[in-house]
Amino acid sequence: MGIKKITDVKLNVKPVFSQLIHRHAYEGPCRLGGPDMLTREFDEHSAASKYESFCTDMKTNLPDCVNVLEPVYAEFYDDFIIPDAPIEEIIAQDSNVDFYLFDGFFQQLFAKEVARRTKKPVGIIGMMAGPDGSAYLRAMGQEAYPFIDRSDLEYTLKLLQVRKAIASTHVLLVNKNQAIADSETSNLTHLEEIKNRLGMRTRYANLEDVLESFEEFEEELTPESERIAKELAEGADAIHMDCEKYTPKDVRFYLTVKKLLEKHDCNAFTIPCPEVCATRYLNNNKFLFCLTHSLLKEDGIPSSCAVDMNAMLCISLLTSLTNKAPHMGNVHPFAKDTFEKSVKSSQSNPKALRIVDDILDMDNIVMMFHAVPTRNMHGLDKQDPYEIRNFTHSGFGTTIRYDYNRDRNETLTMIRFDPLAKKVHLVKSKLIAGAGLDTVGCSTGFFFQVKNVKDFFKKQGYVGHHYTWVFGDYTEEIKDLMEMLDIEVMES
């Protein structure tokens, strides 16, 4: 059956075209025309032609994120009574509909009734009908959208599809001793409430069972693991480890996870880091999880380090919004008056990031580091150049390394939620310099510049330290999406 990826999620849209049919020929304050234009036959012929054009438009011109359901034609007469029959036809397959889209004449009247009956979001095309209908429905607590133009319609459909993708995220959470690891205290604290409000679900798996599967599938998965490891090595710009010795085992864990995701009907993955490290299993078996996280994200499967369900929510959002493989990492802001001193001596600053000297005179600098870059950070259909390096000093633990100096001055969008997912810190920044390419550990990363580093740190105090980011400016999309989700935005 395969993994139901969030990148394959589409918004099911039910188009509806409504038309007013005049039963008699007459003119008045709301109707003008020559004799031929005032007949019932003219209305019916005009409606048929418009409906045909509407159907063609809906089926051929809506964005790829949409699955267009069969359109419905709905008519009513000049007594302005909305009959039940067309409403019942419109909502006949309501369980398969995500969004009702109305166009035509007095289409807001049908939108009003469909929204009342189904409680589903509706969109109303038309510069007068749209605001007229949405104003009423929003006042009644219903979700309704008018559109100023076609691009606004497509933009709204995309955000609704992202919301559905988030709600379709089903996380396989590997736990040890408890559901959420203590090592990530700014994690999401109420996963059941998150499921009820945002839709993201969690299924738990015991660490011992996962590691047992890793061993159980060794014979089955080793040939494929060796093939993928060879491809990774052949595609790298440089290799700084013994890939033939170590990488197949890292890849085998990735393939094991994919089998478990399919088995448990999940499409996202997370596993503890410090807690598993302390078992010495990884050291004894000479593999790590870093490559798994990178490769899963390249597959369009959200995967977060350290059972960070906060980062998981961010990765799901950014993957579906941007069609890119996001990176997550630790952030460390620097106050200007202590910048040079702290960048060279801070205990939480990886050694590799000390070597970047050309940023020491800059203000408002923050660093980001983590060993889970991907080869698709500019797009799931675009492969970036990369290197391969061991994570540990002893040589095991395959990681993807990326030289962020290739992207100096590029715009970044990064986010992290507060532990209740009621607030989000939204950051637009500029990448200043890469660092850590030539070192082991979690030290690969970059420095970025924000508007005001003290404001950044103040807001970081509400959300924690693992931020998730993508290349490009998606701040407006995220702000509008957060309005849909009723989540407060803190900008930096």
Phi, psi and omega per residue, in radians:
M1 nan -0.593 3.093
G2 1.496 2.953 3.130
I3 -1.445 2.273 3.126
K4 -1.469 1.550 -3.002
K5 -1.249 2.575 3.092
I6 -1.179 -0.420 3.118
T7 -1.255 -0.220 3.098
D8 -1.698 -0.051 -3.102
V9 -1.206 2.328 3.070
K10 -2.156 2.669 3.112
L11 -1.525 2.115 3.123
N12 -1.440 1.953 -3.047
V13 -1.915 2.261 3.098
K14 -1.844 1.826 3.133
P15 -1.397 2.454 3.126
V16 -2.324 2.271 3.075
F17 -2.037 2.122 -3.115
S18 -1.909 2.659 -3.122
Q19 -2.560 2.374 3.033
L20 -1.525 2.195 3.097
I21 -1.905 2.082 3.083
H22 -1.460 2.269 -3.079
R23 -1.463 -0.303 -3.107
H24 -2.372 2.789 3.105
A25 -1.532 2.106 3.095
Y26 -2.866 2.742 3.000
E27 -1.987 2.824 3.132
G28 -3.126 -2.935 -3.059
P29 -1.096 -0.357 -3.123
C30 -2.059 0.192 -3.111
R31 -2.630 2.162 3.127
L32 -2.292 2.724 3.059
G33 2.676 2.816 3.064
G34 -1.257 3.002 -3.077
P35 -0.950 -0.718 -3.103
D36 -1.196 -0.416 -3.089
M37 -1.544 -0.091 -3.055
L38 -1.788 0.066 -3.102
T39 -1.505 2.743 3.063
R40 -1.099 -0.660 -3.128
E41 -1.086 -0.651 3.107
F42 -1.100 -0.805 3.124
D43 -1.020 -0.787 -3.075
E44 -1.192 -0.696 3.112
H45 -1.170 -0.759 3.118
S46 -1.089 -0.726 -3.140
A47 -1.110 -0.724 -3.132
A48 -1.101 -0.729 3.135
S49 -1.152 -0.773 -3.141
K50 -1.149 -0.672 -3.140
Y51 -1.155 -0.670 3.098
E52 -1.077 -0.771 3.111
S53 -1.133 -0.699 3.122
F54 -1.058 -0.803 -3.133
C55 -1.085 -0.763 3.121
T56 -1.073 -0.767 3.135
D57 -1.075 -0.834 -3.096
M58 -1.105 -0.691 -3.042
K59 -1.405 -0.335 -3.044
T60 -2.046 -0.359 -2.961
N61 -2.015 -0.072 3.093
L62 -1.354 2.707 -3.036
P63 -1.158 2.866 -3.073
D64 -1.129 -0.349 -3.119
C65 -1.288 -0.018 -3.028
V66 -1.965 2.454 2.925
N67 -1.888 1.929 -3.049
V68 -1.474 2.075 3.070
L69 -1.429 2.979 -3.082
E70 -1.106 2.167 3.135
P71 -1.137 2.793 3.121
V72 -2.212 2.385 3.016
Y73 -1.700 2.251 -3.113
A74 -2.269 2.147 3.126
E75 -2.126 2.741 3.060
F76 -2.552 2.977 -3.017
Y77 -1.924 3.090 -3.014
D78 -1.393 0.315 2.860
D79 -1.572 -0.075 3.081
F80 1.012 0.580 3.011
I81 -1.756 2.149 3.133
I82 -1.449 1.970 -3.094
P83 -1.281 2.755 -3.129
D84 -1.251 -0.611 -2.995
A85 -0.970 -0.899 3.135
P86 -1.163 -0.585 3.098
I87 -1.083 -0.776 -3.136
E88 -1.137 -0.606 3.080
E89 -1.186 -0.705 -3.133
I90 -1.069 -0.768 -3.011
I91 -1.707 0.213 -3.060
A92 -1.036 -0.581 3.137
Q93 -2.018 0.741 -3.039
D94 -1.006 -0.582 -3.101
S95 -1.098 -0.345 -3.136
N96 -1.791 0.059 -3.069
V97 -1.792 2.315 3.022
D98 -1.713 -0.526 -2.959
F99 -2.690 2.267 3.062
Y100 -1.736 2.295 -3.089
L101 -2.118 2.113 -3.009
F102 -1.970 2.427 3.016
D103 -2.529 3.007 3.086
G104 2.120 -2.244 -3.068
F105 -2.309 2.179 -3.020
F106 0.933 0.662 -3.098
Q107 -1.147 -0.382 3.131
Q108 -1.132 -0.439 3.132
L109 -1.180 -0.710 3.087
F110 -1.256 -0.686 3.116
A111 -1.041 -0.721 -3.140
K112 -1.034 -0.804 -3.082
E113 -1.276 -0.694 3.122
V114 -1.134 -0.740 3.111
A115 -1.100 -0.684 -3.139
R116 -1.105 -0.708 -3.064
R117 -1.388 -0.637 -2.998
T118 -1.754 -0.396 -3.042
K119 1.101 0.338 3.110
K120 -1.611 2.699 3.067
P121 -1.165 2.554 3.131
V122 -2.260 2.656 3.017
G123 -2.118 2.472 -3.073
I124 -2.206 1.968 3.100
I125 -1.398 2.446 3.129
G126 2.217 2.314 -3.036
M127 -1.248 -0.403 3.050
M128 -1.810 -0.793 -3.120
A129 -1.104 -0.653 -3.100
G130 -1.059 -1.057 3.116
P131 -1.105 -0.593 3.141
D132 -1.081 -0.838 -3.125
G133 -1.271 -0.736 -3.095
S134 -1.169 -0.614 3.126
A135 -1.060 -0.795 3.126
Y136 -1.125 -0.863 -3.048
L137 -1.139 -0.697 3.116
R138 -1.140 -0.642 3.092
A139 -1.115 -0.488 3.123
M140 -1.562 0.103 3.124
G141 1.462 0.251 -3.136
Q142 -1.712 2.678 3.138
E143 -1.567 2.056 -3.090
A144 -2.536 2.563 -3.051
Y145 -2.334 2.174 2.906
P146 -1.623 2.886 -3.085
F147 -2.357 2.261 -3.127
I148 -1.357 -0.442 3.075
D149 -2.836 -3.104 -3.085
R150 -1.134 -0.669 3.134
S151 -1.115 -0.585 3.083
D152 -1.154 -0.690 3.073
L153 -1.068 -0.862 -3.108
E154 -1.115 -0.660 3.103
Y155 -1.071 -0.800 -3.136
T156 -1.148 -0.721 3.107
L157 -1.061 -0.693 3.123
K158 -1.118 -0.786 3.136
L159 -1.106 -0.682 3.093
L160 -1.143 -0.623 3.089
Q161 -1.178 -0.674 3.081
V162 -1.097 -0.750 3.100
R163 -1.034 -0.730 3.110
K164 -1.150 -0.674 3.126
A165 -1.102 -0.729 3.081
I166 -1.047 -0.790 -3.136
A167 -1.174 -0.327 3.129
S168 -1.585 -0.033 -3.123
T169 -1.280 2.156 -3.129
H170 -2.190 1.864 -2.949
V171 -1.602 2.257 2.916
L172 -1.539 1.852 -3.076
L173 -1.793 1.982 3.104
V174 -1.471 2.197 -3.101
N175 -2.121 2.729 3.046
K176 -2.347 2.013 3.111
N177 1.350 -0.646 -3.102
Q178 -2.670 2.924 -3.022
A179 -1.141 -0.850 -3.096
I180 -2.059 2.272 -3.092
A181 -1.172 2.479 3.116
D182 -1.225 -0.314 -3.057
S183 -1.216 -0.216 3.142
E184 -2.170 1.452 -2.984
T185 -1.306 -0.323 3.114
S186 -1.596 0.376 3.130
N187 -1.192 2.955 2.992
L188 -1.158 2.311 -2.971
T189 -1.714 -0.341 -3.068
H190 -2.301 1.424 -3.048
L191 -1.153 -0.540 3.110
E192 -1.174 -0.719 3.106
E193 -1.163 -0.671 3.083
I194 -1.069 -0.728 3.112
K195 -1.067 -0.792 -3.094
N196 -1.193 -0.558 -3.053
R197 -1.635 -0.736 -3.050
L198 -1.936 -0.296 3.060
G199 1.706 -0.308 -3.095
M200 -1.164 2.128 -3.070
R201 -1.835 2.829 -3.131
T202 -2.317 2.362 2.987
R203 -2.159 2.313 -3.030
Y204 -1.660 2.535 3.037
A205 -2.356 2.386 3.118
N206 -1.263 2.425 3.134
L207 -0.960 -0.771 -3.096
E208 -1.049 -0.661 3.132
D209 -1.193 -0.671 3.136
V210 -1.154 -0.775 3.137
L211 -1.188 -0.570 3.058
E212 -1.127 -0.697 3.086
S213 -1.127 -0.676 3.106
F214 -0.990 -0.728 3.130
E215 -1.330 -0.669 -3.110
E216 -1.098 -0.643 -3.071
F217 -1.561 0.128 -3.034
E218 -0.972 -0.912 -3.090
E219 -1.118 -0.714 -3.109
E220 -1.173 -0.702 -2.969
L221 -1.693 -0.223 -3.063
T222 -1.043 -0.786 3.129
P223 -1.021 -0.782 3.117
E224 -1.169 -0.634 3.111
S225 -1.089 -0.753 -3.135
E226 -1.174 -0.645 3.119
R227 -1.125 -0.832 -3.132
I228 -1.145 -0.698 3.122
A229 -1.063 -0.705 3.116
K230 -1.133 -0.732 3.112
E231 -1.106 -0.725 3.097
L232 -1.032 -0.787 -3.116
A233 -1.159 -0.723 -3.120
E234 -1.177 -0.499 -3.114
G235 -1.535 -0.142 -3.070
A236 -1.385 2.528 3.039
D237 -1.213 -0.539 3.128
A238 -2.699 2.621 3.117
I239 -2.198 2.276 -3.062
H240 -2.136 0.463 -3.128
M241 -2.698 3.035 3.091
D242 -1.521 1.504 -3.090
C243 -1.119 -0.669 -3.106
E244 -1.086 -0.602 -3.106
K245 -1.412 -0.747 -2.935
Y246 -1.868 -0.631 -2.961
T247 -1.122 -0.656 3.127
P248 -0.979 -0.600 -3.141
K249 -1.248 -0.672 3.050
D250 -1.075 -0.732 3.130
V251 -1.176 -0.627 -3.140
R252 -1.106 -0.625 3.083
F253 -1.152 -0.710 3.075
Y254 -1.005 -0.800 3.134
L255 -1.192 -0.599 3.059
T256 -1.083 -0.776 3.132
V257 -1.059 -0.731 3.142
K258 -1.103 -0.654 3.076
K259 -1.138 -0.693 3.138
L260 -1.221 -0.635 3.084
L261 -1.061 -0.781 3.129
E262 -1.152 -0.728 3.141
K263 -1.047 -0.728 -3.049
H264 -1.669 0.131 3.126
D265 1.017 0.766 3.124
C266 -1.997 2.823 3.140
N267 -2.396 0.366 3.101
A268 -2.697 2.757 -2.978
F269 -2.542 2.495 2.980
T270 -2.673 2.668 -3.056
I271 -2.627 2.567 3.132
P272 -1.095 2.698 3.094
C273 -1.951 -1.215 -3.133
P274 -1.002 -0.681 -3.081
E275 -1.148 -0.673 3.115
V276 -1.324 -0.650 3.092
C277 -0.950 -0.724 -3.077
A278 -1.200 -0.288 3.105
T279 -1.319 -0.282 -3.116
R280 1.245 0.068 3.128
Y281 -1.102 -0.738 -3.118
L282 -1.158 -0.731 3.110
N283 -1.115 -0.729 -3.105
N284 -1.222 -0.542 -3.090
N285 -1.800 -0.065 2.990
K286 1.063 0.927 2.972
F287 -2.669 2.862 3.117
L288 -2.362 3.111 -3.086
F289 -1.689 -0.144 -2.996
C290 -0.992 -0.842 -3.096
L291 -1.134 -0.621 3.088
T292 -1.023 -0.827 3.127
H293 -1.041 -0.763 -3.124
S294 -1.122 -0.832 -3.073
L295 -1.204 -0.651 3.095
L296 -1.086 -0.780 3.136
K297 -1.093 -0.605 3.066
E298 -1.151 -0.454 3.081
D299 -1.423 -0.030 -3.044
G300 1.417 0.379 3.138
I301 -1.948 1.925 3.141
P302 -0.989 2.363 -3.137
S303 -2.586 2.127 -3.060
S304 -2.074 2.569 3.101
C305 -1.284 2.670 2.850
A306 1.049 0.600 -3.120
V307 0.887 0.632 -3.137
D308 -1.482 1.645 3.136
M309 -1.279 -0.368 3.020
N310 -1.135 -0.901 3.083
A311 -1.083 -0.595 3.117
M312 -1.035 -0.805 3.112
L313 -1.056 -0.711 3.125
C314 -1.153 -0.754 -3.133
I315 -1.119 -0.741 3.102
S316 -1.045 -0.803 -3.135
L317 -1.068 -0.910 -3.039
L318 -1.224 -0.593 3.100
T319 -1.094 -0.848 -3.091
S320 -1.257 -0.557 -3.139
L321 -1.285 -0.737 -2.947
T322 -1.858 -0.262 -3.017
N323 1.010 0.637 3.062
K324 -2.151 2.797 3.090
A325 -1.635 1.828 -3.030
P326 -1.210 2.859 3.024
H327 -2.030 2.482 3.038
M328 -2.098 2.617 3.140
G329 -2.932 2.984 3.054
N330 -1.309 2.501 3.067
V331 -2.072 2.599 -3.098
H332 -2.522 1.774 3.106
P333 -1.382 2.700 3.129
F334 -2.166 2.250 3.004
A335 -1.269 2.478 -3.030
K336 -1.053 -0.735 -3.030
D337 -1.265 -0.237 3.106
T338 -2.120 0.256 -2.972
F339 -1.075 -0.961 -3.045
E340 -1.090 -0.697 3.132
K341 -1.153 -0.807 -3.052
S342 -1.277 -0.603 -3.122
V343 -1.191 -0.347 -3.137
K344 -1.740 -0.248 -3.003
S345 -2.345 -0.127 -3.061
S346 -1.034 2.340 -3.133
Q347 -1.141 -0.484 -3.125
S348 -1.621 0.146 3.131
N349 -1.751 2.004 3.114
P350 -0.964 2.486 -3.059
K351 -0.944 -0.667 -3.057
A352 -1.083 -0.507 -3.066
L353 -1.401 -0.031 3.092
R354 -1.308 -0.346 -2.952
I355 -1.393 -0.135 -3.075
V356 -1.492 1.720 -3.036
D357 -1.634 -0.329 -3.017
D358 -1.385 0.107 3.098
I359 -1.962 0.041 -2.999
L360 -1.156 -0.396 3.131
D361 -1.625 0.084 -3.098
M362 -1.604 2.668 3.072
D363 -1.680 2.814 2.929
N364 1.015 0.901 -3.075
I365 -1.813 2.408 3.050
V366 -2.285 2.547 3.068
M367 -1.943 2.701 3.129
M368 -2.317 2.309 3.117
F369 -2.610 2.477 3.060
H370 3.137 2.629 -3.012
A371 -1.642 0.606 -3.122
V372 -2.220 0.752 2.975
P373 -1.095 2.906 3.064
T374 -2.193 2.972 3.089
R375 -1.561 0.062 -3.067
N376 -2.266 0.691 -3.111
M377 -1.291 -0.287 3.069
H378 -1.736 0.052 3.128
G379 2.621 2.438 3.138
L380 -1.107 -0.345 3.117
D381 -1.789 0.217 -3.120
K382 -2.280 2.101 -3.123
Q383 -1.642 2.242 3.085
D384 -1.517 2.710 2.995
P385 -1.161 2.640 -3.089
Y386 -2.692 2.842 2.996
E387 -2.136 2.855 3.109
I388 -2.081 2.296 -3.130
R389 -2.507 2.578 3.045
N390 -1.206 2.561 3.086
F391 -1.422 -0.717 -3.025
T392 -1.658 2.759 3.074
H393 -1.144 -0.499 -3.117
S394 -1.390 -0.142 2.963
G395 1.978 -0.212 -3.108
F396 -1.701 2.961 -3.139
G397 1.593 1.502 -3.096
T398 -1.263 2.314 3.061
T399 -2.315 2.556 2.970
I400 -1.401 2.320 3.090
R401 -2.094 2.423 -3.104
Y402 -2.279 2.395 3.118
D403 -1.538 1.741 -3.095
Y404 -1.238 -0.151 3.047
N405 -1.142 -0.295 3.053
R406 -1.124 -0.370 -2.986
D407 -2.074 0.492 3.097
R408 -0.994 2.385 3.134
N409 1.309 0.097 3.050
E410 -1.272 2.542 3.083
T411 -1.380 2.425 3.092
L412 -2.126 2.554 2.979
T413 -2.093 2.178 -3.134
M414 -2.321 2.657 -3.084
I415 -2.501 2.713 2.878
R416 -2.735 2.463 3.137
F417 -1.569 2.806 2.949
D418 -1.349 2.920 -3.045
P419 -1.059 -0.310 3.094
L420 -1.691 -0.078 -3.051
A421 0.979 0.642 3.045
K422 -1.816 -0.273 3.085
K423 -2.296 2.692 3.009
V424 -2.378 2.398 3.023
H425 -1.619 2.022 -3.091
L426 -1.909 2.119 -3.012
V427 -2.175 2.196 2.961
K428 -1.860 2.182 -3.035
S429 -2.483 3.137 3.135
K430 -2.221 2.270 3.116
L431 -1.283 2.209 -3.051
I432 -1.757 -0.793 -3.092
A433 -2.819 2.528 3.044
G434 -1.556 2.845 3.135
A435 -2.814 2.802 3.003
G436 1.414 0.167 -3.112
L437 -1.096 -0.584 -2.987
D438 -1.748 0.314 -3.088
T439 -2.209 2.880 3.134
V440 -1.571 3.073 3.083
G441 1.436 -2.826 -3.108
C442 -1.511 0.332 -2.940
S443 -1.466 -0.186 3.136
T444 -1.178 2.343 -3.091
G445 3.094 -2.628 -3.047
F446 -2.832 2.918 2.996
F447 -1.853 2.484 3.073
F448 -2.354 2.775 -3.051
Q449 -1.990 2.311 3.108
V450 -1.973 3.024 -3.125
K451 -1.166 -0.765 -3.088
N452 -2.597 1.910 -3.010
V453 -1.171 -0.546 3.124
K454 -1.246 -0.634 3.048
D455 -1.141 -0.719 3.087
F456 -1.006 -0.854 -3.075
F457 -1.179 -0.642 3.097
K458 -1.033 -0.775 -3.135
K459 -1.330 -0.503 3.057
Q460 -1.071 -0.531 3.122
G461 -1.083 -0.275 3.093
Y462 -1.623 -0.267 -2.958
V463 -2.172 -0.436 3.132
G464 1.943 -2.777 -2.943
H465 -2.071 -0.345 3.081
H466 -1.476 1.924 3.066
Y467 -1.837 2.615 3.099
T468 -2.003 2.428 -3.003
W469 -2.549 2.845 3.025
V470 -2.443 2.774 2.990
F471 -1.243 2.456 3.077
G472 1.891 2.929 3.140
D473 -1.809 1.896 3.108
Y474 -2.118 0.447 -3.040
T475 -1.150 -0.709 -3.119
E476 -1.165 -0.739 3.118
E477 -1.061 -0.748 -3.105
I478 -1.207 -0.676 3.098
K479 -1.088 -0.750 3.130
D480 -1.197 -0.642 3.087
L481 -1.139 -0.698 3.121
M482 -1.141 -0.564 3.050
E483 -1.118 -0.721 3.071
M484 -1.057 -0.636 -3.065
L485 -1.589 -0.015 -3.129
D486 1.022 0.834 3.119
I487 -2.067 2.283 -3.119
E488 -1.245 2.390 -3.139
V489 -1.826 2.230 2.980
M490 -1.912 2.020 -3.076
E491 -1.725 2.557 2.987
S492 -2.376 nan nan
